Amino acid sequence: MSIFQSIILGILQGLGEFLPISSTAHLILAPWFFGWSDPGLSFDVALHLGTLIAVLVYFFKDWLGIFKSASNAVFKTSYRLPITGYSSNLLLLLIIASIPGAIFGILFDSKAEEAFRSPLLIALTLSVVGLILYLVDKCATQRREIGKLSKMDALLIGLSQAVAIIPGVSRSGATMTTGLFLGLSREQAARFSFLLSTPIIFGAAIVKVPQLLKTGVDAPILFGILASAITGYLAIKYMLRFIQKVGYAPFLGYRLALALVIVAVYFLR
């Protein structure tokens, strides 16, 4: 793999992980469109490390606030919180929401990578999930804050994240859609989705890092990590602002357009 290809894939991973467009689908489609060779598991791990760096850097103070808030509640301490507005049960809610994705990942990740790689299936999931996200965004009340979520709400969001093992669904798209359905505001749904990405990406990286170390780290992998980290950070930063003003309609347009391109290329070939 060339450095150019690794940078392109890193950009797609960074954008797709946090925008509701499916990073998995894009990492499958790019080699399919351009005839590139499969970058392999090690490169996939490297790109996830990049997005992990992005979310940890952006939400570093938030995670400090979440842990300290939980500590205050459990141990009756009074740490000064660097970030206000997080409820003491948020850490528990994130843990609950992470469980379904972890279970599905362990049981079905390798099988899903083999069974759901069809471009036509990806075109279908891109279209259907994009439409659902758009409709929920238009119809939901969008009045609740993250702190008002119940344990059952967290579990439902976690289950939607587990479904995102199918390429084209989008982890962020699924969790944002469920958050909106449960009444979260656009910004709060996106924020919970981004915070929830931290444990799931961290867990996947820890499981697969030994494979990366075994094969070695070369220049394309380093450039892929860097591209993924930078674009992931920017995607988080501007996504939170963008959706408050515009909503999710542009992502429906993009998903439908990409689906049409996939279908056209598939049958023209």
Protein Blocks (a to p, Z undefined) as FASTA:
>chain_A
ZZklmmmmmmmmmmmmmmcnbjmlmmmmmmmmnopacebjmlmmmmmmmmmmmmmmmmmm
mmmmmmmmmmmmmnopacdcfbghiafklmmmmmmmmmmmmmmmmmmmmmmmmmmmcfkl
mmmmmmmmmmmmmmmmmmmnolacfklpcfklmmmmmmmmmmmmpghklpmlmmmmmmmm
nopafklmmmmmmmmmmmmmmmmmmmmmmmmmmnopafklmmmmmmmmmmmmmmmmmmmm
mmmmnommlmmmmmmmmmmmmmmmmmmZZ
